[in-house]
């Protein structure tokens, strides 16, 4: 019985899993959208526009992917894999852009929800950003409101 349990860890994962840059980015940003357990069209649209602006991925594709995650009632229990792949493939400034997107999406309703802030902080830490940069981004977004 125990050997069967350990063997399950050594088996190959499902090859249908998407580990592309786009997918990792969508999964991280979607965590901000869903953090307060309310998914709004306004959050999805803003996130889609910002992803296009910062990462040159077309808005319609972004909306489609965020809605796909919402329709699947997707929930990430472990953000470390997505974060690690993005951390190793992006510059520090690009990782700061991800947190900037997160802050803009979480503040779109004018409410600094504790669950969303906690999720943004976790993503920032996983992406290897310094606290001073996290606070700088937060303050810049809040001051622009």
Protein Blocks (a to p, Z undefined) as FASTA:
>chain_A
ZZmmmmmmmpccdfkbccbfklmmmmmmmmmmmmnopacfklmmmmmmmmmmmnopafkl
mmmmmmmmmmnopacfblklmmmmmmmmpcfklmmmmmmmmmmmmmmnopacfklmmmmm
mmmmmnopafklmmmmmmmmmmmZZ
